[in-house]
Amino acid sequence: MASNQTSLNDAKFALPINDVEQQATLEIETEDFDYSKRAQWLRAAVLGANDGLVSTASLMMGVGAVKQDIKVMILTGFAGLVAGACSMAIGEFVSVHSQLDIELAQMKREKERRNNGGKEEQEEGAKESLPNPLQAAAASALAFSVGALVPLLAASFIRGYKVRLGVVVAAVTLALMIFGWLGAVLGKAPAVRSSLRVLVGGWLAMAITFGLTKLIGSSGL
């Protein structure tokens, strides 16, 4: 009878201990998550959106430095959106396809070095983890377009020249801070430093484009 009570007591205390162990295991797995696995798609998405935002806004600011017509400014931004999205998609496709060719060639060499089979499961898993050029190209083009839409939408409804330029700068500033913060949070990097780096870079690009275009336009070339 005493032995039965002892076993029952052990069973009662076993469950909480197991629960604690499972919770601790989950916490360790969460802490040990490899955020570098997000590097490929995160790089393409953040870089594409930031590039679309900065390049389109810089084009619009450059044209706005010499032309006050809203139609010219919008058409310039739209042309920059289409051209930039195509360029990003093609560049990402070529880059990722080159990486895919290298990894496939490496897998082929490793397969030839093996004398026996028995590793089909590992090969299938390795093939599933290979990069997808079409997916990377589509993600880059989409991200670029999303970023480029910010200055376009900001300028579309403002008729006043100076107010329009100010609204574009304000919208781009807010978007740059959001993109910098989002990339830092997803990649577990310092958020403030990342946001400031992206913001300062965007400001410099717009200021240089505006200043040089204004200089060339005022010189009568």
C-alpha positions as CSV (number, residue, x, y, z in Angstrom):
1,M,0.0,0.0,0.0
2,A,2.8,2.4,0.9
3,S,4.6,1.6,-2.4
4,N,1.4,2.4,-4.3
5,Q,1.1,5.8,-2.6
6,T,4.8,6.5,-3.4
7,S,4.3,5.8,-7.0
8,L,1.2,7.9,-7.2
9,N,3.1,10.8,-5.6
10,D,5.9,10.4,-8.1
11,A,3.4,10.5,-10.9
12,K,1.8,13.7,-9.6
13,F,5.1,15.5,-9.5
14,A,6.3,14.0,-12.8
15,L,3.8,16.0,-14.9
16,P,4.9,19.5,-13.8
17,I,8.5,18.7,-14.2
18,N,7.9,17.4,-17.7
19,D,5.9,20.6,-18.5
20,V,8.8,22.7,-17.2
21,E,11.3,20.8,-19.3
22,Q,9.1,21.1,-22.4
23,Q,8.7,24.9,-21.8
24,A,12.4,25.3,-21.3
25,T,13.1,23.3,-24.5
26,L,10.8,25.5,-26.5
27,E,12.4,28.7,-25.0
28,I,15.9,27.4,-26.0
29,E,14.7,26.5,-29.5
30,T,13.2,30.0,-29.8
31,E,16.4,31.7,-28.6
32,D,18.6,29.5,-30.8
33,F,16.5,30.3,-34.0
34,D,18.9,31.1,-36.8
35,Y,17.8,34.4,-38.1
36,S,20.3,34.2,-40.9
37,K,17.9,31.8,-42.6
38,R,15.8,34.9,-43.4
39,A,18.7,36.6,-45.1
40,Q,17.9,35.7,-48.7
41,W,14.3,36.8,-48.9
42,L,14.7,39.6,-46.3
43,R,17.6,41.1,-48.3
44,A,15.6,41.0,-51.5
45,A,12.5,42.5,-50.0
46,V,14.1,45.2,-47.9
47,L,16.6,46.2,-50.6
48,G,14.0,46.2,-53.3
49,A,11.6,48.4,-51.3
50,N,14.3,50.8,-50.2
51,D,15.7,51.0,-53.7
52,G,12.3,51.7,-55.2
53,L,11.6,54.3,-52.6
54,V,14.9,56.2,-52.8
55,S,15.4,56.0,-56.6
56,T,11.9,57.0,-57.5
57,A,11.8,59.8,-55.0
58,S,15.2,61.0,-56.1
59,L,14.1,61.0,-59.8
60,M,10.9,63.0,-58.9
61,M,12.9,65.4,-56.8
62,G,15.4,65.9,-59.6
63,V,12.7,66.7,-62.1
64,G,10.9,68.8,-59.6
65,A,14.1,70.9,-59.2
66,V,13.7,72.2,-62.8
67,K,10.0,71.5,-63.7
68,Q,7.1,72.5,-61.5
69,D,4.5,70.7,-63.6
70,I,2.9,67.9,-61.6
71,K,2.3,65.8,-64.8
72,V,6.0,65.7,-65.6
73,M,6.9,64.7,-62.1
74,I,4.3,61.9,-62.0
75,L,5.3,60.5,-65.4
76,T,9.0,60.6,-64.3
77,G,8.1,58.7,-61.1
78,F,6.0,56.1,-63.0
79,A,8.7,55.5,-65.6
80,G,11.2,55.0,-62.8
81,L,8.9,52.5,-61.1
82,V,8.5,50.4,-64.2
83,A,12.1,50.5,-65.2
84,G,13.4,49.9,-61.7
85,A,11.1,47.0,-61.1
86,C,12.2,45.3,-64.3
87,S,15.8,46.0,-63.6
88,M,15.5,44.6,-60.0
89,A,13.7,41.5,-61.3
90,I,16.2,40.7,-64.0
91,G,19.2,41.4,-61.8
92,E,17.8,39.2,-58.9
93,F,16.9,36.4,-61.4
94,V,20.4,36.3,-62.9
95,S,22.1,36.5,-59.5
96,V,20.0,33.8,-57.9
97,H,20.2,31.6,-61.0
98,S,24.0,31.8,-60.9
99,Q,23.9,30.7,-57.2
100,L,21.5,27.9,-58.1
101,D,23.9,26.6,-60.9
102,I,26.8,26.6,-58.4
103,E,24.9,24.7,-55.8
104,L,23.6,22.2,-58.3
105,A,27.1,21.6,-59.7
106,Q,28.4,21.1,-56.1
107,M,25.6,18.6,-55.4
108,K,26.5,16.7,-58.6
109,R,30.2,16.5,-57.7
110,E,29.3,15.2,-54.2
111,K,27.0,12.6,-55.7
112,E,29.7,11.4,-58.0
113,R,32.1,11.0,-55.1
114,R,29.8,8.7,-53.2
115,N,30.2,5.0,-53.9
116,N,26.9,3.8,-52.6
117,G,23.4,5.2,-52.6
118,G,21.2,5.4,-49.5
119,K,21.2,9.2,-49.2
120,E,18.2,10.0,-51.4
121,E,16.4,11.6,-48.5
122,Q,19.3,14.0,-47.9
123,E,19.4,14.8,-51.6
124,E,15.7,15.6,-51.7
125,G,16.0,17.8,-48.7
126,A,18.9,19.6,-50.2
127,K,17.0,20.2,-53.4
128,E,14.0,21.6,-51.5
129,S,16.3,24.2,-49.9
130,L,17.8,25.4,-53.2
131,P,17.1,29.0,-54.1
132,N,14.2,29.8,-56.5
133,P,15.2,32.4,-59.1
134,L,11.6,33.2,-60.2
135,Q,10.5,33.7,-56.7
136,A,13.4,36.0,-55.9
137,A,12.8,38.0,-59.1
138,A,9.1,38.4,-58.3
139,A,9.7,39.4,-54.7
140,S,12.3,42.0,-55.8
141,A,10.0,43.5,-58.4
142,L,7.1,43.6,-56.0
143,A,9.1,45.1,-53.2
144,F,10.5,47.8,-55.6
145,S,7.0,48.7,-56.8
146,V,5.7,49.0,-53.2
147,G,8.5,51.4,-52.3
148,A,8.2,53.4,-55.5
149,L,4.4,53.9,-54.9
150,V,5.1,56.0,-51.8
151,P,6.4,59.1,-53.4
152,L,4.1,58.7,-56.4
153,L,1.0,58.6,-54.2
154,A,2.3,61.4,-52.0
155,A,2.8,63.8,-55.0
156,S,-0.3,62.8,-57.0
157,F,-2.8,64.9,-55.1
158,I,-0.8,68.0,-54.3
159,R,-1.0,70.8,-56.8
160,G,1.2,73.4,-55.1
161,Y,4.9,73.0,-56.2
162,K,6.6,73.7,-52.9
163,V,4.0,71.9,-50.8
164,R,4.3,68.9,-53.2
165,L,8.1,68.7,-52.7
166,G,7.7,68.9,-48.9
167,V,5.0,66.2,-48.9
168,V,7.2,63.9,-51.0
169,V,10.2,64.4,-48.6
170,A,7.9,63.8,-45.5
171,A,6.4,60.7,-47.0
172,V,9.7,59.3,-48.0
173,T,11.2,60.0,-44.6
174,L,8.4,58.1,-42.8
175,A,8.7,55.2,-45.2
176,L,12.5,55.0,-44.9
177,M,12.2,54.9,-41.1
178,I,9.6,52.1,-41.3
179,F,11.6,50.1,-43.8
180,G,14.7,50.4,-41.7
181,W,12.9,49.4,-38.5
182,L,11.1,46.5,-40.2
183,G,14.4,45.1,-41.6
184,A,16.1,45.4,-38.3
185,V,13.2,43.7,-36.4
186,L,12.9,40.8,-38.8
187,G,16.7,40.3,-38.7
188,K,17.1,40.9,-35.0
189,A,19.5,43.9,-35.6
190,P,19.6,47.2,-33.8
191,A,16.5,49.0,-34.9
192,V,17.6,52.6,-34.2
193,R,20.9,52.3,-36.0
194,S,19.4,50.5,-38.9
195,S,16.6,53.1,-39.3
196,L,19.0,56.0,-39.1
197,R,21.4,54.5,-41.7
198,V,18.6,54.0,-44.2
199,L,17.1,57.4,-43.5
200,V,20.4,59.3,-43.9
201,G,21.2,57.4,-47.1
202,G,17.8,58.3,-48.6
203,W,18.1,62.0,-47.6
204,L,21.6,62.1,-49.2
205,A,20.3,60.5,-52.5
206,M,17.4,63.0,-52.8
207,A,19.6,66.0,-51.8
208,I,22.4,65.2,-54.3
209,T,19.9,64.5,-57.1
210,F,18.0,67.7,-56.4
211,G,21.1,69.8,-56.1
212,L,22.9,68.6,-59.2
213,T,19.8,68.8,-61.3
214,K,19.1,72.3,-60.1
215,L,22.7,73.3,-60.8
216,I,22.6,71.9,-64.3
217,G,19.2,73.3,-65.0
218,S,20.2,76.8,-63.9
219,S,23.3,76.7,-66.0
220,G,21.3,76.6,-69.2
221,L,22.7,73.2,-70.4
